[in-house]
Amino acid sequence: MKYTGITDPGELEAFYKKLGLLYSVDVVLFTGSGNKTAMDRADQIMNNLLRPVVIPNEQTIKYLFRTLVEMK
């Protein structure tokens, strides 16, 4: 609550859900780059993060990115 300034528990939960979606995209997009551990876990990332979280939330994630860009 101190970090975000959000004091309402419901609003804070909604904020963290959005943040979680953006984090999942970050993990999927930037995992690898020659990192052996990440490459070894590529199937796990695809099966546990990309398919169940990122793909079903594609439109929401696009909206969040547009919103962040507009904030600048």
mmCIF file of the N, C-alpha and C atoms, coordinates in Angstrom:
data_MODEL
# 
_entry.id   MODEL 
# 
loop_
_atom_site.group_PDB 
_atom_site.id 
_atom_site.type_symbol 
_atom_site.label_atom_id 
_atom_site.label_alt_id 
_atom_site.label_comp_id 
_atom_site.label_asym_id 
_atom_site.label_entity_id 
_atom_site.label_seq_id 
_atom_site.pdbx_PDB_ins_code 
_atom_site.Cartn_x 
_atom_site.Cartn_y 
_atom_site.Cartn_z 
_atom_site.occupancy 
_atom_site.B_iso_or_equiv 
_atom_site.pdbx_formal_charge 
_atom_site.auth_seq_id 
_atom_site.auth_comp_id 
_atom_site.auth_asym_id 
_atom_site.auth_atom_id 
_atom_site.pdbx_PDB_model_num 
ATOM 1   N N  . MET A 1 1  ? 0.826   -1.191  0.000   1.00 0.00 ? 1  MET A N  1 
ATOM 2   C CA . MET A 1 1  ? 0.000   0.000   0.000   1.00 0.00 ? 1  MET A CA 1 
ATOM 3   C C  . MET A 1 1  ? 0.869   1.253   0.000   1.00 0.00 ? 1  MET A C  1 
ATOM 4   N N  . LYS A 1 2  ? 1.961   1.204   0.734   1.00 0.00 ? 2  LYS A N  1 
ATOM 5   C CA . LYS A 1 2  ? 2.831   2.378   0.787   1.00 0.00 ? 2  LYS A CA 1 
ATOM 6   C C  . LYS A 1 2  ? 3.460   2.659   -0.569  1.00 0.00 ? 2  LYS A C  1 
ATOM 7   N N  . TYR A 1 3  ? 3.824   1.628   -1.299  1.00 0.00 ? 3  TYR A N  1 
ATOM 8   C CA . TYR A 1 3  ? 4.485   1.800   -2.592  1.00 0.00 ? 3  TYR A CA 1 
ATOM 9   C C  . TYR A 1 3  ? 3.546   2.408   -3.629  1.00 0.00 ? 3  TYR A C  1 
ATOM 10  N N  . THR A 1 4  ? 2.319   1.926   -3.679  1.00 0.00 ? 4  THR A N  1 
ATOM 11  C CA . THR A 1 4  ? 1.383   2.373   -4.713  1.00 0.00 ? 4  THR A CA 1 
ATOM 12  C C  . THR A 1 4  ? 0.560   3.584   -4.301  1.00 0.00 ? 4  THR A C  1 
ATOM 13  N N  . GLY A 1 5  ? 0.386   3.785   -3.012  1.00 0.00 ? 5  GLY A N  1 
ATOM 14  C CA . GLY A 1 5  ? -0.486  4.850   -2.542  1.00 0.00 ? 5  GLY A CA 1 
ATOM 15  C C  . GLY A 1 5  ? -1.949  4.443   -2.547  1.00 0.00 ? 5  GLY A C  1 
ATOM 16  N N  . ILE A 1 6  ? -2.215  3.202   -2.927  1.00 0.00 ? 6  ILE A N  1 
ATOM 17  C CA . ILE A 1 6  ? -3.594  2.694   -2.968  1.00 0.00 ? 6  ILE A CA 1 
ATOM 18  C C  . ILE A 1 6  ? -3.919  2.140   -1.587  1.00 0.00 ? 6  ILE A C  1 
ATOM 19  N N  . THR A 1 7  ? -4.963  2.650   -0.982  1.00 0.00 ? 7  THR A N  1 
ATOM 20  C CA . THR A 1 7  ? -5.325  2.200   0.361   1.00 0.00 ? 7  THR A CA 1 
ATOM 21  C C  . THR A 1 7  ? -6.520  1.257   0.374   1.00 0.00 ? 7  THR A C  1 
ATOM 22  N N  . ASP A 1 8  ? -7.312  1.285   -0.681  1.00 0.00 ? 8  ASP A N  1 
ATOM 23  C CA . ASP A 1 8  ? -8.473  0.404   -0.757  1.00 0.00 ? 8  ASP A CA 1 
ATOM 24  C C  . ASP A 1 8  ? -8.013  -1.005  -1.134  1.00 0.00 ? 8  ASP A C  1 
ATOM 25  N N  . PRO A 1 9  ? -8.312  -2.022  -0.315  1.00 0.00 ? 9  PRO A N  1 
ATOM 26  C CA . PRO A 1 9  ? -7.863  -3.387  -0.601  1.00 0.00 ? 9  PRO A CA 1 
ATOM 27  C C  . PRO A 1 9  ? -8.330  -3.922  -1.951  1.00 0.00 ? 9  PRO A C  1 
ATOM 28  N N  . GLY A 1 10 ? -9.543  -3.589  -2.370  1.00 0.00 ? 10 GLY A N  1 
ATOM 29  C CA . GLY A 1 10 ? -10.057 -4.044  -3.665  1.00 0.00 ? 10 GLY A CA 1 
ATOM 30  C C  . GLY A 1 10 ? -9.290  -3.428  -4.824  1.00 0.00 ? 10 GLY A C  1 
ATOM 31  N N  . GLU A 1 11 ? -9.015  -2.123  -4.715  1.00 0.00 ? 11 GLU A N  1 
ATOM 32  C CA . GLU A 1 11 ? -8.245  -1.444  -5.757  1.00 0.00 ? 11 GLU A CA 1 
ATOM 33  C C  . GLU A 1 11 ? -6.816  -1.985  -5.813  1.00 0.00 ? 11 GLU A C  1 
ATOM 34  N N  . LEU A 1 12 ? -6.252  -2.251  -4.650  1.00 0.00 ? 12 LEU A N  1 
ATOM 35  C CA . LEU A 1 12 ? -4.888  -2.782  -4.599  1.00 0.00 ? 12 LEU A CA 1 
ATOM 36  C C  . LEU A 1 12 ? -4.823  -4.164  -5.239  1.00 0.00 ? 12 LEU A C  1 
ATOM 37  N N  . GLU A 1 13 ? -5.807  -4.995  -4.993  1.00 0.00 ? 13 GLU A N  1 
ATOM 38  C CA . GLU A 1 13 ? -5.848  -6.328  -5.599  1.00 0.00 ? 13 GLU A CA 1 
ATOM 39  C C  . GLU A 1 13 ? -5.964  -6.224  -7.119  1.00 0.00 ? 13 GLU A C  1 
ATOM 40  N N  . ALA A 1 14 ? -6.805  -5.320  -7.602  1.00 0.00 ? 14 ALA A N  1 
ATOM 41  C CA . ALA A 1 14 ? -6.956  -5.118  -9.049  1.00 0.00 ? 14 ALA A CA 1 
ATOM 42  C C  . ALA A 1 14 ? -5.640  -4.634  -9.661  1.00 0.00 ? 14 ALA A C  1 
ATOM 43  N N  . PHE A 1 15 ? -4.937  -3.745  -8.958  1.00 0.00 ? 15 PHE A N  1 
ATOM 44  C CA . PHE A 1 15 ? -3.646  -3.249  -9.428  1.00 0.00 ? 15 PHE A CA 1 
ATOM 45  C C  . PHE A 1 15 ? -2.646  -4.394  -9.556  1.00 0.00 ? 15 PHE A C  1 
ATOM 46  N N  . TYR A 1 16 ? -2.583  -5.253  -8.561  1.00 0.00 ? 16 TYR A N  1 
ATOM 47  C CA . TYR A 1 16 ? -1.636  -6.368  -8.591  1.00 0.00 ? 16 TYR A CA 1 
ATOM 48  C C  . TYR A 1 16 ? -1.985  -7.393  -9.670  1.00 0.00 ? 16 TYR A C  1 
ATOM 49  N N  . LYS A 1 17 ? -3.255  -7.562  -9.959  1.00 0.00 ? 17 LYS A N  1 
ATOM 50  C CA . LYS A 1 17 ? -3.646  -8.461  -11.049 1.00 0.00 ? 17 LYS A CA 1 
ATOM 51  C C  . LYS A 1 17 ? -3.136  -7.922  -12.380 1.00 0.00 ? 17 LYS A C  1 
ATOM 52  N N  . LYS A 1 18 ? -3.274  -6.606  -12.599 1.00 0.00 ? 18 LYS A N  1 
ATOM 53  C CA . LYS A 1 18 ? -2.758  -5.989  -13.818 1.00 0.00 ? 18 LYS A CA 1 
ATOM 54  C C  . LYS A 1 18 ? -1.242  -6.112  -13.875 1.00 0.00 ? 18 LYS A C  1 
ATOM 55  N N  . LEU A 1 19 ? -0.609  -5.840  -12.772 1.00 0.00 ? 19 LEU A N  1 
ATOM 56  C CA . LEU A 1 19 ? 0.848   -5.933  -12.702 1.00 0.00 ? 19 LEU A CA 1 
ATOM 57  C C  . LEU A 1 19 ? 1.300   -7.362  -12.985 1.00 0.00 ? 19 LEU A C  1 
ATOM 58  N N  . GLY A 1 20 ? 0.572   -8.332  -12.475 1.00 0.00 ? 20 GLY A N  1 
ATOM 59  C CA . GLY A 1 20 ? 0.892   -9.738  -12.723 1.00 0.00 ? 20 GLY A CA 1 
ATOM 60  C C  . GLY A 1 20 ? 0.807   -10.096 -14.195 1.00 0.00 ? 20 GLY A C  1 
ATOM 61  N N  . LEU A 1 21 ? -0.191  -9.558  -14.887 1.00 0.00 ? 21 LEU A N  1 
ATOM 62  C CA . LEU A 1 21 ? -0.314  -9.810  -16.324 1.00 0.00 ? 21 LEU A CA 1 
ATOM 63  C C  . LEU A 1 21 ? 0.878   -9.235  -17.076 1.00 0.00 ? 21 LEU A C  1 
ATOM 64  N N  . LEU A 1 22 ? 1.256   -8.016  -16.744 1.00 0.00 ? 22 LEU A N  1 
ATOM 65  C CA . LEU A 1 22 ? 2.399   -7.407  -17.419 1.00 0.00 ? 22 LEU A CA 1 
ATOM 66  C C  . LEU A 1 22 ? 3.686   -8.162  -17.104 1.00 0.00 ? 22 LEU A C  1 
ATOM 67  N N  . TYR A 1 23 ? 3.823   -8.614  -15.866 1.00 0.00 ? 23 TYR A N  1 
ATOM 68  C CA . TYR A 1 23 ? 5.004   -9.391  -15.490 1.00 0.00 ? 23 TYR A CA 1 
ATOM 69  C C  . TYR A 1 23 ? 5.053   -10.698 -16.279 1.00 0.00 ? 23 TYR A C  1 
ATOM 70  N N  . SER A 1 24 ? 3.909   -11.333 -16.459 1.00 0.00 ? 24 SER A N  1 
ATOM 71  C CA . SER A 1 24 ? 3.897   -12.600 -17.194 1.00 0.00 ? 24 SER A CA 1 
ATOM 72  C C  . SER A 1 24 ? 4.337   -12.399 -18.639 1.00 0.00 ? 24 SER A C  1 
ATOM 73  N N  . VAL A 1 25 ? 3.933   -11.278 -19.241 1.00 0.00 ? 25 VAL A N  1 
ATOM 74  C CA . VAL A 1 25 ? 4.382   -10.967 -20.600 1.00 0.00 ? 25 VAL A CA 1 
ATOM 75  C C  . VAL A 1 25 ? 5.887   -10.764 -20.608 1.00 0.00 ? 25 VAL A C  1 
ATOM 76  N N  . ASP A 1 26 ? 6.384   -10.038 -19.633 1.00 0.00 ? 26 ASP A N  1 
ATOM 77  C CA . ASP A 1 26 ? 7.822   -9.790  -19.530 1.00 0.00 ? 26 ASP A CA 1 
ATOM 78  C C  . ASP A 1 26 ? 8.592   -11.100 -19.428 1.00 0.00 ? 26 ASP A C  1 
ATOM 79  N N  . VAL A 1 27 ? 8.131   -12.009 -18.608 1.00 0.00 ? 27 VAL A N  1 
ATOM 80  C CA . VAL A 1 27 ? 8.806   -13.298 -18.446 1.00 0.00 ? 27 VAL A CA 1 
ATOM 81  C C  . VAL A 1 27 ? 8.823   -14.062 -19.762 1.00 0.00 ? 27 VAL A C  1 
ATOM 82  N N  . VAL A 1 28 ? 7.677   -14.090 -20.447 1.00 0.00 ? 28 VAL A N  1 
ATOM 83  C CA . VAL A 1 28 ? 7.582   -14.836 -21.697 1.00 0.00 ? 28 VAL A CA 1 
ATOM 84  C C  . VAL A 1 28 ? 8.441   -14.205 -22.783 1.00 0.00 ? 28 VAL A C  1 
ATOM 85  N N  . LEU A 1 29 ? 8.412   -12.894 -22.904 1.00 0.00 ? 29 LEU A N  1 
ATOM 86  C CA . LEU A 1 29 ? 9.136   -12.222 -23.982 1.00 0.00 ? 29 LEU A CA 1 
ATOM 87  C C  . LEU A 1 29 ? 10.647  -12.195 -23.768 1.00 0.00 ? 29 LEU A C  1 
ATOM 88  N N  . PHE A 1 30 ? 11.070  -11.999 -22.546 1.00 0.00 ? 30 PHE A N  1 
ATOM 89  C CA . PHE A 1 30 ? 12.485  -11.754 -22.313 1.00 0.00 ? 30 PHE A CA 1 
ATOM 90  C C  . PHE A 1 30 ? 13.235  -12.921 -21.685 1.00 0.00 ? 30 PHE A C  1 
ATOM 91  N N  . THR A 1 31 ? 12.554  -14.022 -21.500 1.00 0.00 ? 31 THR A N  1 
ATOM 92  C CA . THR A 1 31 ? 13.231  -15.209 -21.008 1.00 0.00 ? 31 THR A CA 1 
ATOM 93  C C  . THR A 1 31 ? 14.064  -15.776 -22.141 1.00 0.00 ? 31 THR A C  1 
ATOM 94  N N  . GLY A 1 32 ? 15.196  -16.249 -21.778 1.00 0.00 ? 32 GLY A N  1 
ATOM 95  C CA . GLY A 1 32 ? 16.069  -16.825 -22.805 1.00 0.00 ? 32 GLY A CA 1 
ATOM 96  C C  . GLY A 1 32 ? 17.290  -15.975 -22.974 1.00 0.00 ? 32 GLY A C  1 
ATOM 97  N N  . SER A 1 33 ? 17.455  -15.451 -24.141 1.00 0.00 ? 33 SER A N  1 
ATOM 98  C CA . SER A 1 33 ? 18.624  -14.628 -24.457 1.00 0.00 ? 33 SER A CA 1 
ATOM 99  C C  . SER A 1 33 ? 19.916  -15.327 -24.047 1.00 0.00 ? 33 SER A C  1 
ATOM 100 N N  . GLY A 1 34 ? 19.950  -16.627 -24.289 1.00 0.00 ? 34 GLY A N  1 
ATOM 101 C CA . GLY A 1 34 ? 21.156  -17.377 -23.988 1.00 0.00 ? 34 GLY A CA 1 
ATOM 102 C C  . GLY A 1 34 ? 21.250  -17.866 -22.552 1.00 0.00 ? 34 GLY A C  1 
ATOM 103 N N  . ASN A 1 35 ? 20.261  -17.555 -21.727 1.00 0.00 ? 35 ASN A N  1 
ATOM 104 C CA . ASN A 1 35 ? 20.264  -18.000 -20.339 1.00 0.00 ? 35 ASN A CA 1 
ATOM 105 C C  . ASN A 1 35 ? 19.913  -19.487 -20.316 1.00 0.00 ? 35 ASN A C  1 
ATOM 106 N N  . LYS A 1 36 ? 20.863  -20.319 -19.920 1.00 0.00 ? 36 LYS A N  1 
ATOM 107 C CA . LYS A 1 36 ? 20.676  -21.773 -19.950 1.00 0.00 ? 36 LYS A CA 1 
ATOM 108 C C  . LYS A 1 36 ? 19.509  -22.227 -19.081 1.00 0.00 ? 36 LYS A C  1 
ATOM 109 N N  . THR A 1 37 ? 19.392  -21.681 -17.895 1.00 0.00 ? 37 THR A N  1 
ATOM 110 C CA . THR A 1 37 ? 18.298  -22.080 -17.004 1.00 0.00 ? 37 THR A CA 1 
ATOM 111 C C  . THR A 1 37 ? 16.950  -21.759 -17.639 1.00 0.00 ? 37 THR A C  1 
ATOM 112 N N  . ALA A 1 38 ? 16.831  -20.577 -18.217 1.00 0.00 ? 38 ALA A N  1 
ATOM 113 C CA . ALA A 1 38 ? 15.574  -20.197 -18.860 1.00 0.00 ? 38 ALA A CA 1 
ATOM 114 C C  . ALA A 1 38 ? 15.284  -21.095 -20.050 1.00 0.00 ? 38 ALA A C  1 
ATOM 115 N N  . MET A 1 39 ? 16.293  -21.389 -20.814 1.00 0.00 ? 39 MET A N  1 
ATOM 116 C CA . MET A 1 39 ? 16.083  -22.255 -21.977 1.00 0.00 ? 39 MET A CA 1 
ATOM 117 C C  . MET A 1 39 ? 15.667  -23.657 -21.547 1.00 0.00 ? 39 MET A C  1 
ATOM 118 N N  . ASP A 1 40 ? 16.229  -24.136 -20.447 1.00 0.00 ? 40 ASP A N  1 
ATOM 119 C CA . ASP A 1 40 ? 15.847  -25.448 -19.925 1.00 0.00 ? 40 ASP A CA 1 
ATOM 120 C C  . ASP A 1 40 ? 14.393  -25.464 -19.463 1.00 0.00 ? 40 ASP A C  1 
ATOM 121 N N  . ARG A 1 41 ? 13.890  -24.321 -19.066 1.00 0.00 ? 41 ARG A N  1 
ATOM 122 C CA . ARG A 1 41 ? 12.520  -24.236 -18.549 1.00 0.00 ? 41 ARG A CA 1 
ATOM 123 C C  . ARG A 1 41 ? 11.526  -23.698 -19.568 1.00 0.00 ? 41 ARG A C  1 
ATOM 124 N N  . ALA A 1 42 ? 11.935  -23.603 -20.808 1.00 0.00 ? 42 ALA A N  1 
ATOM 125 C CA . ALA A 1 42 ? 11.075  -23.019 -21.837 1.00 0.00 ? 42 ALA A CA 1 
ATOM 126 C C  . ALA A 1 42 ? 9.725   -23.729 -21.938 1.00 0.00 ? 42 ALA A C  1 
ATOM 127 N N  . ASP A 1 43 ? 9.722   -25.058 -21.931 1.00 0.00 ? 43 ASP A N  1 
ATOM 128 C CA . ASP A 1 43 ? 8.449   -25.794 -22.017 1.00 0.00 ? 43 ASP A CA 1 
ATOM 129 C C  . ASP A 1 43 ? 7.569   -25.490 -20.816 1.00 0.00 ? 43 ASP A C  1 
ATOM 130 N N  . GLN A 1 44 ? 8.169   -25.425 -19.644 1.00 0.00 ? 44 GLN A N  1 
ATOM 131 C CA . GLN A 1 44 ? 7.418   -25.131 -18.424 1.00 0.00 ? 44 GLN A CA 1 
ATOM 132 C C  . GLN A 1 44 ? 6.817   -23.721 -18.505 1.00 0.00 ? 44 GLN A C  1 
ATOM 133 N N  . ILE A 1 45 ? 7.581   -22.763 -18.997 1.00 0.00 ? 45 ILE A N  1 
ATOM 134 C CA . ILE A 1 45 ? 7.086   -21.393 -19.135 1.00 0.00 ? 45 ILE A CA 1 
ATOM 135 C C  . ILE A 1 45 ? 5.932   -21.351 -20.136 1.00 0.00 ? 45 ILE A C  1 
ATOM 136 N N  . MET A 1 46 ? 6.088   -22.052 -21.241 1.00 0.00 ? 46 MET A N  1 
ATOM 137 C CA . MET A 1 46 ? 5.024   -22.081 -22.248 1.00 0.00 ? 46 MET A CA 1 
ATOM 138 C C  . MET A 1 46 ? 3.753   -22.699 -21.680 1.00 0.00 ? 46 MET A C  1 
ATOM 139 N N  . ASN A 1 47 ? 3.886   -23.822 -20.980 1.00 0.00 ? 47 ASN A N  1 
ATOM 140 C CA . ASN A 1 47 ? 2.719   -24.552 -20.485 1.00 0.00 ? 47 ASN A CA 1 
ATOM 141 C C  . ASN A 1 47 ? 2.079   -23.924 -19.258 1.00 0.00 ? 47 ASN A C  1 
ATOM 142 N N  . ASN A 1 48 ? 2.866   -23.242 -18.426 1.00 0.00 ? 48 ASN A N  1 
ATOM 143 C CA . ASN A 1 48 ? 2.333   -22.707 -17.171 1.00 0.00 ? 48 ASN A CA 1 
ATOM 144 C C  . ASN A 1 48 ? 2.078   -21.208 -17.182 1.00 0.00 ? 48 ASN A C  1 
ATOM 145 N N  . LEU A 1 49 ? 2.623   -20.509 -18.167 1.00 0.00 ? 49 LEU A N  1 
ATOM 146 C CA . LEU A 1 49 ? 2.470   -19.064 -18.171 1.00 0.00 ? 49 LEU A CA 1 
ATOM 147 C C  . LEU A 1 49 ? 1.906   -18.528 -19.486 1.00 0.00 ? 49 LEU A C  1 
ATOM 148 N N  . LEU A 1 50 ? 2.518   -18.885 -20.592 1.00 0.00 ? 50 LEU A N  1 
ATOM 149 C CA . LEU A 1 50 ? 2.074   -18.336 -21.876 1.00 0.00 ? 50 LEU A CA 1 
ATOM 150 C C  . LEU A 1 50 ? 0.666   -18.804 -22.233 1.00 0.00 ? 50 LEU A C  1 
ATOM 151 N N  . ARG A 1 51 ? 0.472   -20.110 -22.277 1.00 0.00 ? 51 ARG A N  1 
ATOM 152 C CA . ARG A 1 51 ? -0.833  -20.626 -22.712 1.00 0.00 ? 51 ARG A CA 1 
ATOM 153 C C  . ARG A 1 51 ? -1.971  -20.331 -21.734 1.00 0.00 ? 51 ARG A C  1 
ATOM 154 N N  . PRO A 1 52 ? -1.784  -20.525 -20.416 1.00 0.00 ? 52 PRO A N  1 
ATOM 155 C CA . PRO A 1 52 ? -2.923  -20.287 -19.529 1.00 0.00 ? 52 PRO A CA 1 
ATOM 156 C C  . PRO A 1 52 ? -3.115  -18.834 -19.099 1.00 0.00 ? 52 PRO A C  1 
ATOM 157 N N  . VAL A 1 53 ? -2.072  -17.995 -19.177 1.00 0.00 ? 53 VAL A N  1 
ATOM 158 C CA . VAL A 1 53 ? -2.190  -16.628 -18.654 1.00 0.00 ? 53 VAL A CA 1 
ATOM 159 C C  . VAL A 1 53 ? -2.106  -15.570 -19.751 1.00 0.00 ? 53 VAL A C  1 
ATOM 160 N N  . VAL A 1 54 ? -1.043  -15.606 -20.536 1.00 0.00 ? 54 VAL A N  1 
ATOM 161 C CA . VAL A 1 54 ? -0.820  -14.537 -21.511 1.00 0.00 ? 54 VAL A CA 1 
ATOM 162 C C  . VAL A 1 54 ? -1.818  -14.594 -22.660 1.00 0.00 ? 54 VAL A C  1 
ATOM 163 N N  . ILE A 1 55 ? -1.948  -15.725 -23.293 1.00 0.00 ? 55 ILE A N  1 
ATOM 164 C CA . ILE A 1 55 ? -2.818  -15.824 -24.476 1.00 0.00 ? 55 ILE A CA 1 
ATOM 165 C C  . ILE A 1 55 ? -4.285  -15.522 -24.138 1.00 0.00 ? 55 ILE A C  1 
ATOM 166 N N  . PRO A 1 56 ? -4.853  -16.088 -23.068 1.00 0.00 ? 56 PRO A N  1 
ATOM 167 C CA . PRO A 1 56 ? -6.251  -15.774 -22.766 1.00 0.00 ? 56 PRO A CA 1 
ATOM 168 C C  . PRO A 1 56 ? -6.481  -14.302 -22.399 1.00 0.00 ? 56 PRO A C  1 
ATOM 169 N N  . ASN A 1 57 ? -5.441  -13.616 -21.973 1.00 0.00 ? 57 ASN A N  1 
ATOM 170 C CA . ASN A 1 57 ? -5.573  -12.215 -21.564 1.00 0.00 ? 57 ASN A CA 1 
ATOM 171 C C  . ASN A 1 57 ? -4.979  -11.253 -22.588 1.00 0.00 ? 57 ASN A C  1 
ATOM 172 N N  . GLU A 1 58 ? -4.881  -11.687 -23.813 1.00 0.00 ? 58 GLU A N  1 
ATOM 173 C CA . GLU A 1 58 ? -4.234  -10.897 -24.857 1.00 0.00 ? 58 GLU A CA 1 
ATOM 174 C C  . GLU A 1 58 ? -4.816  -9.483  -24.964 1.00 0.00 ? 58 GLU A C  1 
ATOM 175 N N  . GLN A 1 59 ? -6.124  -9.364  -25.023 1.00 0.00 ? 59 GLN A N  1 
ATOM 176 C CA . GLN A 1 59 ? -6.743  -8.050  -25.183 1.00 0.00 ? 59 GLN A CA 1 
ATOM 177 C C  . GLN A 1 59 ? -6.517  -7.165  -23.957 1.00 0.00 ? 59 GLN A C  1 
ATOM 178 N N  . THR A 1 60 ? -6.594  -7.747  -22.782 1.00 0.00 ? 60 THR A N  1 
ATOM 179 C CA . THR A 1 60 ? -6.353  -6.988  -21.554 1.00 0.00 ? 60 THR A CA 1 
ATOM 180 C C  . THR A 1 60 ? -4.917  -6.494  -21.499 1.00 0.00 ? 60 THR A C  1 
ATOM 181 N N  . ILE A 1 61 ? -3.990  -7.347  -21.888 1.00 0.00 ? 61 ILE A N  1 
ATOM 182 C CA . ILE A 1 61 ? -2.575  -6.973  -21.876 1.00 0.00 ? 61 ILE A CA 1 
ATOM 183 C C  . ILE A 1 61 ? -2.310  -5.855  -22.879 1.00 0.00 ? 61 ILE A C  1 
ATOM 184 N N  . LYS A 1 62 ? -2.901  -5.953  -24.056 1.00 0.00 ? 62 LYS A N  1 
ATOM 185 C CA . LYS A 1 62 ? -2.756  -4.881  -25.050 1.00 0.00 ? 62 LYS A CA 1 
ATOM 186 C C  . LYS A 1 62 ? -3.293  -3.566  -24.492 1.00 0.00 ? 62 LYS A C  1 
ATOM 187 N N  . TYR A 1 63 ? -4.437  -3.628  -23.836 1.00 0.00 ? 63 TYR A N  1 
ATOM 188 C CA . TYR A 1 63 ? -5.012  -2.429  -23.236 1.00 0.00 ? 63 TYR A CA 1 
ATOM 189 C C  . TYR A 1 63 ? -4.075  -1.845  -22.180 1.00 0.00 ? 63 TYR A C  1 
ATOM 190 N N  . LEU A 1 64 ? -3.518  -2.706  -21.337 1.00 0.00 ? 64 LEU A N  1 
ATOM 191 C CA . LEU A 1 64 ? -2.611  -2.227  -20.294 1.00 0.00 ? 64 LEU A CA 1 
ATOM 192 C C  . LEU A 1 64 ? -1.383  -1.550  -20.892 1.00 0.00 ? 64 LEU A C  1 
ATOM 193 N N  . PHE A 1 65 ? -0.821  -2.128  -21.940 1.00 0.00 ? 65 PHE A N  1 
ATOM 194 C CA . PHE A 1 65 ? 0.334   -1.507  -22.596 1.00 0.00 ? 65 PHE A CA 1 
ATOM 195 C C  . PHE A 1 65 ? -0.048  -0.152  -23.201 1.00 0.00 ? 65 PHE A C  1 
ATOM 196 N N  . ARG A 1 66 ? -1.214  -0.073  -23.854 1.00 0.00 ? 66 ARG A N  1 
ATOM 197 C CA . ARG A 1 66 ? -1.649  1.204   -24.431 1.00 0.00 ? 66 ARG A CA 1 
ATOM 198 C C  . ARG A 1 66 ? -1.824  2.242   -23.330 1.00 0.00 ? 66 ARG A C  1 
ATOM 199 N N  . THR A 1 67 ? -2.398  1.841   -22.216 1.00 0.00 ? 67 THR A N  1 
ATOM 200 C CA . THR A 1 67 ? -2.616  2.744   -21.099 1.00 0.00 ? 67 THR A CA 1 
ATOM 201 C C  . THR A 1 67 ? -1.299  3.258   -20.551 1.00 0.00 ? 67 THR A C  1 
ATOM 202 N N  . LEU A 1 68 ? -0.323  2.374   -20.431 1.00 0.00 ? 68 LEU A N  1 
ATOM 203 C CA . LEU A 1 68 ? 0.985   2.797   -19.918 1.00 0.00 ? 68 LEU A CA 1 
ATOM 204 C C  . LEU A 1 68 ? 1.657   3.777   -20.862 1.00 0.00 ? 68 LEU A C  1 
ATOM 205 N N  . VAL A 1 69 ? 1.554   3.531   -22.148 1.00 0.00 ? 69 VAL A N  1 
ATOM 206 C CA . VAL A 1 69 ? 2.166   4.420   -23.134 1.00 0.00 ? 69 VAL A CA 1 
ATOM 207 C C  . VAL A 1 69 ? 1.490   5.793   -23.092 1.00 0.00 ? 69 VAL A C  1 
ATOM 208 N N  . GLU A 1 70 ? 0.189   5.818   -22.954 1.00 0.00 ? 70 GLU A N  1 
ATOM 209 C CA . GLU A 1 70 ? -0.545  7.078   -22.916 1.00 0.00 ? 70 GLU A CA 1 
ATOM 210 C C  . GLU A 1 70 ? -0.218  7.879   -21.666 1.00 0.00 ? 70 GLU A C  1 
ATOM 211 N N  . MET A 1 71 ? 0.196   7.202   -20.581 1.00 0.00 ? 71 MET A N  1 
ATOM 212 C CA . MET A 1 71 ? 0.512   7.884   -19.330 1.00 0.00 ? 71 MET A CA 1 
ATOM 213 C C  . MET A 1 71 ? 1.786   8.707   -19.438 1.00 0.00 ? 71 MET A C  1 
ATOM 214 N N  . LYS A 1 72 ? 2.663   8.337   -20.358 1.00 0.00 ? 72 LYS A N  1 
ATOM 215 C CA . LYS A 1 72 ? 3.938   9.048   -20.487 1.00 0.00 ? 72 LYS A CA 1 
ATOM 216 C C  . LYS A 1 72 ? 3.721   10.367  -21.041 1.00 0.00 ? 72 LYS A C  1 
# 
